[in-house]
């Protein structure tokens, strides 16, 4: 909002300055008969039209994106700059034609008065002031319309200086110098038109600014987790750029981790460039250092299956892979088998050589059942049997927080905590808790579910 107001203010002052210079030069040009000054008046009239167009463009370009203009309205400034280019070319051709006619005719009546020289000096001062102000705001807001307007005023400085020199030569008796000055002005204006037109067309055809894509690539490759950049597209629209990018990431990463990588890329790029919008696609790729377990886990996730307890063995060129997968308990055995068969097929294409696969199916439970408490006598009996079962396993310490509930089918749902010495390996802990689960199931035939939480002894 602040940038928009600043652009409109500097554009409005340029309109006022152009109108003042046009009127002043036209009057003095007619009074003195100088083609150089009249050409300068035409140039300033062009500046007035261009400045008015710029004022309109910066007002429209600040409108936000809508349902019809998804990238906003910033390119209105580029269209404005292209129109100004056309006006510059037309003005140049007219000045060259008028000056050439005067040179061919060889008759020139020019009165070099002090006010003719004064008006050109004033024009140079005003043009210098406006050019600096426009360039400053154009750089701050990255406005192409203001940059075009600044180019107009910059060319005015040179052309006014050329006309001033021409008037000095005329006062010395070299009358053709005024027409030559007019042609020189036209050539300067034409060069300005060419430079502005080239830059404007680049923006309108979505040419990426030189070095911008390369710098964005450099920033992206500094982000941890980015392996390579598959594609990058940069679309400049006025003061902002729109970026589309595809990056390669490790396929073993979680969705949350990939999203964090994309967020880091966007944050870093926005720190350096005014980004209107940034779209980042990710392409998961396999790394050479992936373990067999990681590869199995990733392929399982691709089939919406959680593979765990993955074990591999190698005999010559033949691999054997065994693991557990959780399958929806509501599926039939045929449906579950078809599901893991598709997983097996992809695993065989993933690994070279002969492959022997054995998959254990775990029913995936997500029950929501109503439970009730036991009578005090029954709960004490069950609790005593659980403690007794735990005492049969030597390394299990301190069984506590025993919770016993009963479901609608009068089956027991049991949770408990047990402790182990801090240095006990997790593999051994898992084996011991599995033994305790089995002991409880054998002691309590009506137990439907036993969940054991293992923790360090001091916890």
BAPAKOL-343831 format. One record per residue (C-alpha): residue number from 0; x, y, z. Coordinates in nm, 3 decimals. Layout:
<keses>
[NUM [X Y Z]]
...
</keses>
This chain:
<keses>
[0 [0.000 0.000 0.000]]
[1 [0.285 0.239 0.088]]
[2 [0.466 0.154 -0.238]]
[3 [0.148 0.217 -0.438]]
[4 [0.098 0.562 -0.286]]
[5 [0.463 0.653 -0.342]]
[6 [0.442 0.549 -0.710]]
[7 [0.127 0.752 -0.768]]
[8 [0.272 1.065 -0.604]]
[9 [0.592 1.063 -0.812]]
[10 [0.393 0.989 -1.130]]
[11 [0.159 1.284 -1.062]]
[12 [0.448 1.528 -1.013]]
[13 [0.595 1.404 -1.343]]
[14 [0.267 1.481 -1.523]]
[15 [0.274 1.836 -1.384]]
[16 [0.642 1.887 -1.477]]
[17 [0.588 1.755 -1.833]]
[18 [0.291 1.986 -1.891]]
[19 [0.489 2.287 -1.771]]
[20 [0.792 2.207 -1.992]]
[21 [0.577 2.138 -2.299]]
[22 [0.398 2.474 -2.278]]
[23 [0.720 2.665 -2.209]]
[24 [0.917 2.508 -2.496]]
[25 [0.632 2.539 -2.745]]
[26 [0.590 2.911 -2.682]]
[27 [0.962 2.983 -2.703]]
[28 [1.004 2.759 -3.009]]
[29 [0.733 2.943 -3.201]]
[30 [0.870 3.282 -3.094]]
[31 [1.227 3.198 -3.206]]
[32 [1.145 2.967 -3.500]]
[33 [1.393 2.703 -3.370]]
[34 [1.323 2.352 -3.498]]
[35 [1.541 2.223 -3.215]]
[36 [1.325 2.387 -2.948]]
[37 [1.001 2.290 -3.127]]
[38 [1.125 1.931 -3.146]]
[39 [1.197 1.951 -2.775]]
[40 [0.841 2.077 -2.719]]
[41 [0.713 1.774 -2.912]]
[42 [0.939 1.554 -2.701]]
[43 [0.801 1.708 -2.381]]
[44 [0.444 1.670 -2.511]]
[45 [0.524 1.302 -2.557]]
[46 [0.657 1.298 -2.201]]
[47 [0.331 1.452 -2.081]]
[48 [0.127 1.181 -2.255]]
[49 [0.363 0.911 -2.128]]
[50 [0.356 1.047 -1.772]]
[51 [-0.026 1.055 -1.780]]
[52 [-0.026 0.696 -1.905]]
[53 [0.221 0.603 -1.632]]
[54 [-0.004 0.759 -1.366]]
[55 [-0.296 0.553 -1.493]]
[56 [-0.082 0.237 -1.513]]
[57 [0.055 0.255 -1.158]]
[58 [-0.298 0.305 -1.022]]
[59 [-0.431 -0.002 -1.206]]
[60 [-0.123 -0.220 -1.146]]
[61 [-0.161 -0.198 -0.769]]
[62 [-0.498 -0.374 -0.779]]
[63 [-0.479 -0.721 -0.619]]
[64 [-0.524 -1.048 -0.810]]
[65 [-0.882 -1.151 -0.881]]
[66 [-1.071 -1.443 -1.037]]
[67 [-0.989 -1.320 -1.389]]
[68 [-0.633 -1.193 -1.334]]
[69 [-0.462 -1.466 -1.131]]
[70 [-0.121 -1.297 -1.145]]
[71 [-0.252 -0.951 -1.055]]
[72 [-0.250 -0.639 -1.275]]
[73 [0.121 -0.553 -1.268]]
[74 [0.167 -0.608 -1.642]]
[75 [-0.047 -0.301 -1.710]]
[76 [0.277 -0.111 -1.643]]
[77 [0.451 -0.311 -1.917]]
[78 [0.171 -0.236 -2.163]]
[79 [0.201 0.132 -2.069]]
[80 [0.577 0.120 -2.131]]
[81 [0.521 -0.044 -2.471]]
[82 [0.281 0.234 -2.574]]
[83 [0.539 0.492 -2.464]]
[84 [0.793 0.316 -2.685]]
[85 [0.564 0.359 -2.986]]
[86 [0.517 0.729 -2.907]]
[87 [0.895 0.774 -2.882]]
[88 [0.947 0.618 -3.226]]
[89 [0.677 0.835 -3.388]]
[90 [0.825 1.149 -3.234]]
[91 [1.175 1.059 -3.355]]
[92 [1.057 1.009 -3.713]]
[93 [0.867 1.340 -3.713]]
[94 [1.168 1.535 -3.581]]
[95 [1.403 1.379 -3.839]]
[96 [1.157 1.462 -4.119]]
[97 [1.113 1.826 -4.012]]
[98 [1.485 1.882 -3.957]]
[99 [1.579 1.718 -4.291]]
[100 [1.335 1.941 -4.479]]
[101 [1.494 2.251 -4.324]]
[102 [1.843 2.130 -4.409]]
[103 [1.746 2.058 -4.772]]
[104 [1.568 2.393 -4.812]]
[105 [1.868 2.576 -4.668]]
[106 [1.651 2.865 -4.544]]
[107 [1.636 2.911 -4.172]]
[108 [1.519 3.207 -3.975]]
[109 [1.604 3.164 -3.609]]
[110 [1.622 3.432 -3.344]]
[111 [1.847 3.327 -3.062]]
[112 [1.710 3.513 -2.761]]
[113 [1.821 3.489 -2.400]]
[114 [1.490 3.332 -2.301]]
[115 [1.545 3.054 -2.558]]
[116 [1.866 2.958 -2.384]]
[117 [1.705 3.009 -2.042]]
[118 [1.417 2.775 -2.119]]
[119 [1.657 2.498 -2.222]]
[120 [1.860 2.542 -1.901]]
[121 [1.538 2.528 -1.694]]
[122 [1.434 2.216 -1.886]]
[123 [1.763 2.043 -1.806]]
[124 [1.728 2.124 -1.434]]
[125 [1.365 2.002 -1.418]]
[126 [1.441 1.687 -1.621]]
[127 [1.737 1.602 -1.396]]
[128 [1.523 1.643 -1.084]]
[129 [1.236 1.429 -1.220]]
[130 [1.468 1.160 -1.358]]
[131 [1.637 1.112 -1.020]]
[132 [1.305 1.099 -0.832]]
[133 [1.152 0.851 -1.077]]
[134 [1.458 0.624 -1.081]]
[135 [1.466 0.618 -0.701]]
[136 [1.102 0.514 -0.665]]
[137 [1.125 0.275 -0.964]]
[138 [1.414 0.094 -0.795]]
[139 [1.234 0.080 -0.459]]
[140 [0.909 -0.054 -0.609]]
[141 [1.053 -0.236 -0.914]]
[142 [0.806 -0.042 -1.133]]
[143 [0.863 -0.072 -1.505]]
[144 [0.624 0.215 -1.585]]
[145 [0.818 0.454 -1.361]]
[146 [1.145 0.326 -1.505]]
[147 [1.015 0.408 -1.854]]
[148 [0.913 0.753 -1.738]]
[149 [1.258 0.807 -1.585]]
[150 [1.411 0.707 -1.919]]
[151 [1.203 0.973 -2.091]]
[152 [1.329 1.245 -1.860]]
[153 [1.689 1.119 -1.887]]
[154 [1.673 1.140 -2.266]]
[155 [1.527 1.491 -2.229]]
[156 [1.841 1.601 -2.042]]
[157 [2.063 1.493 -2.331]]
[158 [1.835 1.624 -2.601]]
[159 [1.796 1.963 -2.428]]
[160 [2.172 1.986 -2.398]]
[161 [2.209 1.913 -2.771]]
[162 [1.953 2.183 -2.860]]
[163 [2.129 2.427 -2.630]]
[164 [2.458 2.364 -2.810]]
[165 [2.277 2.406 -3.144]]
[166 [2.143 2.747 -3.038]]
[167 [2.491 2.859 -2.938]]
[168 [2.624 2.761 -3.283]]
[169 [2.333 2.945 -3.453]]
[170 [2.419 3.259 -3.257]]
[171 [2.770 3.224 -3.402]]
[172 [2.627 3.221 -3.756]]
[173 [2.617 2.844 -3.816]]
[174 [2.241 2.833 -3.891]]
[175 [2.224 2.467 -3.996]]
[176 [2.337 2.363 -3.648]]
[177 [1.977 2.395 -3.521]]
[178 [1.846 2.134 -3.767]]
[179 [2.139 1.903 -3.691]]
[180 [2.060 1.941 -3.320]]
[181 [1.701 1.838 -3.396]]
[182 [1.818 1.523 -3.575]]
[183 [2.055 1.444 -3.287]]
[184 [1.761 1.476 -3.046]]
[185 [1.558 1.237 -3.264]]
[186 [1.838 0.979 -3.264]]
[187 [1.866 1.000 -2.884]]
[188 [1.492 0.956 -2.850]]
[189 [1.502 0.661 -3.093]]
[190 [1.776 0.490 -2.894]]
[191 [1.575 0.538 -2.574]]
[192 [1.273 0.386 -2.751]]
[193 [1.475 0.083 -2.860]]
[194 [1.614 0.019 -2.510]]
[195 [1.275 0.060 -2.344]]
[196 [1.096 -0.151 -2.606]]
[197 [1.339 -0.441 -2.574]]
[198 [1.304 -0.452 -2.197]]
[199 [0.925 -0.419 -2.210]]
[200 [0.883 -0.698 -2.466]]
[201 [1.100 -0.925 -2.250]]
[202 [0.858 -0.876 -1.961]]
[203 [0.548 -0.922 -2.176]]
[204 [0.678 -1.253 -2.317]]
[205 [0.776 -1.367 -1.967]]
[206 [1.152 -1.368 -2.024]]
[207 [1.322 -1.442 -1.693]]
[208 [1.551 -1.162 -1.569]]
[209 [1.914 -1.252 -1.632]]
[210 [2.073 -1.440 -1.343]]
[211 [1.751 -1.461 -1.138]]
[212 [1.681 -1.833 -1.193]]
[213 [2.047 -1.916 -1.129]]
[214 [2.046 -1.725 -0.798]]
[215 [1.725 -1.897 -0.685]]
[216 [1.887 -2.232 -0.766]]
[217 [2.189 -2.139 -0.552]]
[218 [1.965 -2.049 -0.258]]
[219 [1.760 -2.368 -0.294]]
[220 [2.064 -2.596 -0.297]]
[221 [2.172 -2.456 0.042]]
[222 [1.857 -2.599 0.204]]
[223 [1.918 -2.920 0.395]]
[224 [1.729 -3.209 0.235]]
[225 [1.733 -3.080 -0.125]]
[226 [1.921 -3.329 -0.345]]
[227 [1.877 -3.163 -0.684]]
[228 [1.658 -2.919 -0.877]]
[229 [1.456 -3.091 -1.148]]
[230 [1.295 -2.779 -1.298]]
[231 [1.265 -2.407 -1.231]]
[232 [1.052 -2.142 -1.400]]
[233 [1.050 -1.772 -1.317]]
[234 [0.772 -1.539 -1.434]]
[235 [0.827 -1.164 -1.370]]
[236 [0.512 -0.953 -1.328]]
[237 [0.594 -0.595 -1.245]]
[238 [0.754 -0.563 -0.902]]
[239 [0.710 -0.932 -0.818]]
[240 [0.817 -1.268 -0.956]]
[241 [0.621 -1.592 -0.965]]
[242 [0.828 -1.908 -0.924]]
[243 [0.755 -2.270 -1.013]]
[244 [1.007 -2.528 -0.903]]
[245 [1.048 -2.906 -0.879]]
[246 [1.308 -3.037 -0.635]]
[247 [1.434 -3.389 -0.571]]
[248 [1.421 -3.519 -0.212]]
[249 [1.496 -3.847 -0.039]]
[250 [1.198 -4.076 -0.081]]
[251 [1.234 -4.205 0.275]]
[252 [1.138 -3.867 0.423]]
[253 [0.798 -3.820 0.583]]
[254 [0.540 -3.586 0.432]]
[255 [0.589 -3.345 0.722]]
[256 [0.965 -3.334 0.662]]
[257 [0.918 -3.269 0.290]]
[258 [0.676 -2.986 0.370]]
[259 [0.933 -2.837 0.607]]
[260 [1.197 -2.845 0.330]]
[261 [0.959 -2.662 0.092]]
[262 [0.878 -2.402 0.360]]
[263 [1.251 -2.339 0.417]]
[264 [1.311 -2.291 0.044]]
[265 [1.029 -2.038 0.018]]
[266 [1.141 -1.849 0.328]]
[267 [1.501 -1.818 0.203]]
[268 [1.401 -1.707 -0.147]]
[269 [1.155 -1.448 -0.010]]
[270 [1.434 -1.299 0.201]]
[271 [1.616 -1.199 -0.119]]
[272 [1.342 -1.152 -0.382]]
[273 [0.990 -1.000 -0.383]]
[274 [0.801 -1.322 -0.456]]
[275 [0.434 -1.292 -0.550]]
[276 [0.374 -1.665 -0.528]]
[277 [0.590 -1.975 -0.519]]
[278 [0.488 -2.329 -0.615]]
[279 [0.724 -2.612 -0.518]]
[280 [0.672 -2.969 -0.634]]
[281 [0.883 -3.250 -0.493]]
[282 [1.009 -3.564 -0.667]]
[283 [1.109 -3.849 -0.433]]
[284 [1.421 -4.035 -0.546]]
[285 [1.614 -4.335 -0.414]]
[286 [1.960 -4.273 -0.274]]
[287 [2.249 -4.513 -0.317]]
[288 [2.298 -4.542 0.059]]
[289 [1.943 -4.657 0.137]]
[290 [1.930 -4.970 0.351]]
[291 [1.712 -5.264 0.256]]
[292 [1.487 -5.190 0.554]]
[293 [1.440 -4.827 0.437]]
[294 [1.355 -4.943 0.085]]
[295 [1.100 -5.194 0.215]]
[296 [0.949 -4.935 0.449]]
[297 [0.910 -4.673 0.173]]
[298 [0.756 -4.915 -0.076]]
[299 [0.518 -5.032 0.196]]
[300 [0.407 -4.674 0.259]]
[301 [0.344 -4.635 -0.115]]
[302 [0.089 -4.916 -0.075]]
[303 [-0.053 -4.753 0.240]]
[304 [0.096 -5.035 0.449]]
[305 [0.318 -5.003 0.755]]
[306 [0.607 -5.252 0.734]]
[307 [0.799 -5.324 1.055]]
[308 [1.016 -5.591 1.215]]
[309 [1.207 -5.600 0.885]]
[310 [1.477 -5.867 0.869]]
[311 [1.704 -5.959 0.577]]
[312 [1.948 -6.237 0.503]]
[313 [2.171 -6.300 0.203]]
[314 [2.276 -6.635 0.057]]
[315 [2.488 -6.580 -0.254]]
[316 [2.282 -6.368 -0.491]]
[317 [1.956 -6.460 -0.321]]
[318 [1.801 -6.225 -0.066]]
[319 [1.546 -6.323 0.192]]
[320 [1.331 -6.049 0.340]]
[321 [1.083 -6.102 0.620]]
[322 [0.867 -5.839 0.787]]
[323 [0.529 -5.766 0.941]]
[324 [0.260 -5.545 0.790]]
[325 [-0.053 -5.410 0.951]]
[326 [-0.367 -5.491 0.751]]
[327 [-0.721 -5.372 0.817]]
[328 [-0.874 -5.638 1.041]]
[329 [-1.208 -5.611 0.861]]
[330 [-1.060 -5.755 0.538]]
[331 [-1.099 -6.122 0.446]]
[332 [-0.786 -6.334 0.413]]
[333 [-0.822 -6.323 0.034]]
[334 [-0.845 -5.943 0.028]]
[335 [-0.550 -5.910 0.266]]
[336 [-0.341 -6.155 0.059]]
[337 [-0.413 -5.963 -0.263]]
[338 [-0.301 -5.644 -0.090]]
[339 [0.038 -5.782 0.015]]
[340 [0.084 -5.959 -0.322]]
[341 [0.088 -5.618 -0.492]]
[342 [0.351 -5.509 -0.238]]
[343 [0.558 -5.823 -0.308]]
[344 [0.548 -5.758 -0.683]]
[345 [0.689 -5.407 -0.640]]
[346 [0.958 -5.531 -0.401]]
[347 [1.073 -5.789 -0.658]]
[348 [1.108 -5.514 -0.921]]
[349 [1.293 -5.294 -0.670]]
[350 [1.564 -5.551 -0.587]]
[351 [1.790 -5.722 -0.841]]
[352 [1.852 -6.095 -0.834]]
[353 [1.643 -6.369 -0.671]]
[354 [1.425 -6.260 -0.382]]
[355 [1.245 -6.468 -0.121]]
[356 [0.977 -6.274 0.069]]
[357 [0.779 -6.381 0.373]]
[358 [0.526 -6.134 0.514]]
[359 [0.345 -6.173 0.845]]
[360 [-0.001 -6.015 0.855]]
[361 [-0.091 -5.815 1.166]]
[362 [-0.457 -5.714 1.202]]
[363 [-0.479 -5.336 1.229]]
[364 [-0.726 -5.254 1.506]]
[365 [-0.897 -4.923 1.566]]
[366 [-1.184 -5.024 1.788]]
[367 [-1.395 -4.784 1.989]]
[368 [-1.567 -4.995 2.250]]
[369 [-1.746 -4.925 2.574]]
[370 [-1.582 -5.083 2.878]]
[371 [-1.683 -5.117 3.242]]
[372 [-1.502 -5.180 3.568]]
[373 [-1.481 -5.513 3.748]]
[374 [-1.609 -5.588 4.095]]
[375 [-1.348 -5.526 4.365]]
[376 [-1.309 -5.898 4.440]]
[377 [-1.276 -5.994 4.072]]
[378 [-1.027 -5.714 4.006]]
[379 [-0.807 -5.823 4.298]]
[380 [-0.809 -6.181 4.169]]
[381 [-0.704 -6.075 3.815]]
[382 [-0.442 -5.834 3.947]]
[383 [-0.285 -6.109 4.162]]
[384 [-0.267 -6.343 3.862]]
[385 [-0.092 -6.074 3.654]]
[386 [0.168 -6.011 3.925]]
[387 [0.224 -6.384 3.962]]
[388 [0.277 -6.422 3.586]]
[389 [0.534 -6.137 3.590]]
[390 [0.727 -6.300 3.875]]
[391 [0.800 -6.598 3.653]]
[392 [1.017 -6.374 3.426]]
[393 [1.336 -6.282 3.609]]
[394 [1.439 -5.950 3.446]]
[395 [1.098 -5.784 3.467]]
[396 [1.095 -5.539 3.760]]
[397 [0.821 -5.348 3.937]]
[398 [0.493 -5.426 3.760]]
[399 [0.262 -5.129 3.834]]
[400 [-0.022 -4.910 3.707]]
[401 [-0.231 -5.215 3.628]]
[402 [-0.564 -5.115 3.469]]
[403 [-0.833 -5.378 3.410]]
[404 [-1.156 -5.312 3.217]]
[405 [-1.428 -5.537 3.074]]
[406 [-1.590 -5.495 2.731]]
[407 [-1.945 -5.574 2.615]]
[408 [-1.854 -5.940 2.556]]
[409 [-1.721 -5.966 2.914]]
[410 [-1.367 -5.995 2.780]]
[411 [-1.081 -5.833 2.971]]
[412 [-0.884 -5.535 2.842]]
[413 [-0.560 -5.505 3.044]]
[414 [-0.288 -5.238 3.046]]
[415 [0.016 -5.231 3.274]]
[416 [0.364 -5.080 3.315]]
[417 [0.679 -5.272 3.397]]
[418 [1.040 -5.165 3.452]]
[419 [1.383 -5.282 3.331]]
[420 [1.737 -5.188 3.420]]
[421 [1.855 -4.888 3.217]]
[422 [2.119 -5.079 3.018]]
[423 [1.880 -5.354 2.898]]
[424 [1.865 -5.360 2.518]]
[425 [1.529 -5.284 2.355]]
[426 [1.537 -5.612 2.161]]
[427 [1.555 -5.805 2.489]]
[428 [1.286 -5.587 2.647]]
[429 [1.052 -5.664 2.355]]
[430 [1.116 -6.036 2.394]]
[431 [1.050 -6.028 2.770]]
[432 [0.730 -5.825 2.741]]
[433 [0.608 -6.068 2.473]]
[434 [0.673 -6.354 2.717]]
[435 [0.473 -6.170 2.985]]
[436 [0.185 -6.114 2.742]]
[437 [0.180 -6.488 2.665]]
[438 [0.189 -6.577 3.033]]
[439 [-0.107 -6.348 3.105]]
[440 [-0.310 -6.486 2.814]]
[441 [-0.245 -6.839 2.941]]
[442 [-0.347 -6.748 3.297]]
[443 [-0.656 -6.549 3.197]]
[444 [-0.849 -6.726 2.923]]
[445 [-1.102 -6.436 2.907]]
[446 [-0.829 -6.176 2.833]]
[447 [-0.902 -6.007 2.495]]
[448 [-0.617 -5.756 2.485]]
[449 [-0.300 -5.704 2.690]]
[450 [-0.092 -5.388 2.641]]
[451 [0.243 -5.360 2.825]]
[452 [0.440 -5.036 2.852]]
[453 [0.812 -5.086 2.925]]
[454 [1.020 -4.815 3.093]]
[455 [1.357 -4.767 3.272]]
[456 [1.357 -4.877 3.633]]
[457 [1.408 -4.528 3.780]]
[458 [1.138 -4.372 3.562]]
</keses>
